[in-house]
Structures are given as C-alpha cells and as structure tokens.
Amino acid sequence: MTGVGGCAIMPMGRATLSTRDGGLRMDWHDYIHSDPRILVGKPVVRGSRLSVEFILRLFAAGWSEEQVLASYPSLTPEALRAVFAYAAEGLRDEKLYELATGT
C-alpha cells in the first residue's frame, strides 16, 4: 500500500506505520495527548491518566507487554506502540555533547 509521496503505509490495527525518509513512523497522535487539566499537562494515553513517562518506566523496570496490558486493561497494543513512537519522535533530533571539565 502506498501513501502520500510514495511512502509505504502498513496498517497496524487503527495505527499506521509509514516509511518516510527511509524510516518507520507510527502516527501516535490518535493515542497520545496533553491536557493541562490532566497530570499538569504531561503527555498521556488518550482516555486515561497513564502518562507516557509512567508506561516507559514500567518497561524500564522489566515489565513485559503482557504484564502492562493485563494490569491496565484500558490500554491496547496499539496505544503501547504509540507510547514508544512518541518517545522515539521526541528523541529523534536529540544530540548529546560531552563537556570538558576543568580539573
């Protein structure tokens, strides 16, 4: 299936992954949003009070996808992929620089 600009589009449930500029991108906008009235504006999974940060910390602590989905039944596999897509997009242009210390 081909999308705008000749990008390949692969359906993933309600989400889509597109290959643009040689990379894969999921459209996370349907799953992640920010509202100043919910968790002081932290990005959360739409329809929940589960922040992107909280979910990423569960995975960092060693939780499996099955454990997260079982513990938070309102989440879907697509919403979890959106969490990672949101984080990846936020880090895409990040650069780390080593600073010399004056010792």
C-alpha positions in Angstrom: 0.0 0.0 0.0 1.4 3.4 -0.9 0.7 6.7 0.8 1.5 10.4 0.1 4.8 11.0 -1.6 5.3 7.3 -2.4 5.7 6.3 1.2 4.8 2.7 2.1 1.9 2.5 4.5 1.4 -0.6 6.6 -1.8 -0.9 8.6 -1.3 -1.8 12.3 -4.8 -2.0 13.7 -6.1 1.6 13.8 -2.5 2.9 13.7 -0.3 3.1 10.7 3.4 2.9 10.2 4.8 4.8 7.2 8.2 4.7 5.7 9.2 8.2 5.1 12.9 9.2 4.6 13.8 5.5 4.9 12.5 5.2 8.4 9.4 3.8 10.1 7.0 6.2 11.8 3.8 5.5 13.7 1.1 8.2 13.8 0.9 8.4 17.6 -1.4 11.5 17.6 -4.6 9.4 17.9 -3.3 7.8 21.1 -1.2 10.4 23.0 -2.3 13.8 24.0 -1.6 16.5 26.5 -4.2 18.5 28.5 -3.2 20.9 31.3 -6.1 19.6 33.4 -4.7 16.0 33.3 -1.4 15.4 35.2 -0.4 19.0 34.8 -0.2 18.6 31.0 2.1 15.5 30.9 1.6 13.5 27.7 -0.9 10.7 28.5 -2.6 7.8 26.7 -5.8 9.3 25.4 -8.8 8.4 27.7 -6.6 7.6 30.6 -4.4 9.2 33.3 -1.5 6.9 32.3 1.5 9.1 31.3 3.9 8.2 28.6 6.7 8.5 31.2 4.9 6.1 33.6 4.5 3.5 30.9 8.1 3.8 29.8 9.3 3.4 33.4 7.3 0.2 33.7 9.1 -1.2 30.7 12.4 0.1 32.1 11.7 -1.8 35.3 11.4 -5.0 33.3 7.6 -5.3 32.8 6.5 -7.2 29.7 3.9 -6.0 27.3 1.6 -8.8 28.6 2.0 -7.6 32.2 1.3 -4.0 31.3 -1.8 -4.9 29.2 -3.1 -7.2 32.0 -2.5 -4.6 34.7 -4.1 -1.7 32.7 -6.9 -3.2 30.6 -7.8 0.1 29.1 -4.5 0.1 27.2 -4.2 -1.6 23.8 -1.2 -2.9 22.0 -1.5 0.0 19.5 -1.5 2.5 22.4 1.7 0.9 23.7 3.3 1.2 20.3 2.2 4.9 20.2 4.0 5.5 23.6 7.2 4.2 22.0 6.6 6.2 18.8 6.0 9.4 20.8 9.2 8.9 22.8 11.2 8.0 19.6 10.0 11.1 17.8 10.9 13.2 20.8 14.4 11.9 20.8 14.9 11.8 17.1 16.8 15.1 16.9 18.4 15.0 20.3 22.1 15.3 20.5 24.4 14.6 23.4 27.6 16.5 23.8 30.5 15.6 26.1 31.6 18.7 28.0 35.2 19.0 29.1 35.6 19.6 32.8 38.2 22.0 34.0 40.1 19.9 36.6 
